[in-house]
Amino acid sequence: MDKRLKQTLLRVARFYDRRKVGDVGALGFRRSSDLALLVGCLEGLLQEHLILPQKSRFLDLGCADGRVNMLFSYVVQTSVGVELDSWTLDEYAPLRAALEHELEKADLIPPPQNIHLFEGNSTDPLVHQEIAHHTGLVFEDFSLFYTYLIMHEEFAAMIAERAAKGALFLVYGLDRIMPRYEGLRLREDLSPLNGILGVYQKR
Ligand SMILES: C[S@@+](CC[C@H](N)C(=O)[O-])C[C@H]1O[C@@H](n2cnc3c(N)ncnc32)[C@H](O)[C@@H]1O
């Protein structure tokens, strides 16, 4: 990974990791991924050619304020997120504006324009129609699916049924116990990537 890109990703991670949600208190259901850990995961996935730079398409199936979308947007072609709660999604724009300001001051790479976030349920076909309408991408066009351990069994079934062969399901928040999902192969050679990310591949 190029040095300026790495510096930018680490700065993006620091920005969001200072603003984690749900680690304590009532917002536990929308806990935030640790982006510093995910930078290491991104490097691993790039090394394994499981992310094709500026070609892969990423979908976070419960994206909250879009922070994981922001991180992946630097290395993929299109970064899409779906979030149930509109008030959570509303945090994306002000955070992005503050991040842009911070990156500009540090002379780092500004956030790409390839992020598209949608309100709704990730399992709802109407949401996927809306995604297709706005981005031209149908479910089968995504090669990277992400969840922070919410509805992972339902999402795994959806990916096993509808994703393209070889697509990855990235499950954040795993430790030593790795769930198994029918139709998906656990990449035991990689998981848990950086001690936190289960990597599953559609057979
Ligand atoms: C644990 S948070 C993770 C947020 C973000 N992906 C991250 O890793 O920092 C999960 C989010 O998924 C949302 N969510 C739960 N079920 C969902 C569903 N079926 N479709 C879309 N969003 C969902 C919740 O509202 C919450 O904001």
The ligand as a Tripos MOL2 file, in Angstrom:
@<TRIPOS>MOLECULE
LIG
   27    29     1     0     0
SMALL
NO_CHARGES

@<TRIPOS>ATOM
      1 C1        -23.2250   -2.8330   15.5440 C.3       1 LIG1
      2 S1        -23.6780   -1.4880   14.4650 S.3       1 LIG1
      3 C2        -22.3020   -1.4780   13.3430 C.3       1 LIG1
      4 C3        -22.1740   -0.2300   12.5280 C.3       1 LIG1
      5 C4        -21.0330   -0.2250   11.5120 C.3       1 LIG1
      6 N1        -21.2030   -1.2370   10.4960 N.3       1 LIG1
      7 C5        -19.7150   -0.4630   12.1990 C.2       1 LIG1
      8 O1        -19.2150   -1.5780   12.0650 O.co2     1 LIG1
      9 O2        -19.1950    0.4510   12.8690 O.co2     1 LIG1
     10 C6        -24.9710   -2.2500   13.5340 C.3       1 LIG1
     11 C7        -25.9500   -1.2980   12.8520 C.3       1 LIG1
     12 O3        -26.8080   -2.0750   12.0190 O.3       1 LIG1
     13 C8        -28.1220   -1.5470   12.0500 C.3       1 LIG1
     14 N2        -29.0190   -2.6540   11.6580 N.ar      1 LIG1
     15 C9        -29.4590   -3.6930   12.4130 C.ar      1 LIG1
     16 N3        -30.1950   -4.5490   11.6640 N.ar      1 LIG1
     17 C10       -30.2300   -4.0350   10.3980 C.ar      1 LIG1
     18 C11       -30.8190   -4.4480    9.1740 C.ar      1 LIG1
     19 N4        -31.5340   -5.5610    9.0840 N.pl3     1 LIG1
     20 N5        -30.6410   -3.6800    8.0760 N.ar      1 LIG1
     21 C12       -29.9200   -2.5300    8.1530 C.ar      1 LIG1
     22 N6        -29.3400   -2.0750    9.2820 N.ar      1 LIG1
     23 C13       -29.4760   -2.8200   10.3970 C.ar      1 LIG1
     24 C14       -28.2800   -1.0180   13.4740 C.3       1 LIG1
     25 O4        -29.2590    0.0040   13.5250 O.3       1 LIG1
     26 C15       -26.8580   -0.5070   13.7780 C.3       1 LIG1
     27 O5        -26.7310    0.8640   13.4690 O.3       1 LIG1
@<TRIPOS>BOND
     1     1     2 1
     2     2     3 1
     3     2    10 1
     4     3     4 1
     5     4     5 1
     6     5     6 1
     7     5     7 1
     8     7     8 2
     9     7     9 1
    10    10    11 1
    11    11    12 1
    12    11    26 1
    13    12    13 1
    14    13    14 1
    15    13    24 1
    16    14    15 ar
    17    14    23 ar
    18    15    16 ar
    19    16    17 ar
    20    17    18 ar
    21    17    23 ar
    22    18    19 1
    23    18    20 ar
    24    20    21 ar
    25    21    22 ar
    26    22    23 ar
    27    24    25 1
    28    24    26 1
    29    26    27 1
@<TRIPOS>SUBSTRUCTURE
     1 LIG1         1 GROUP 0 **** ****
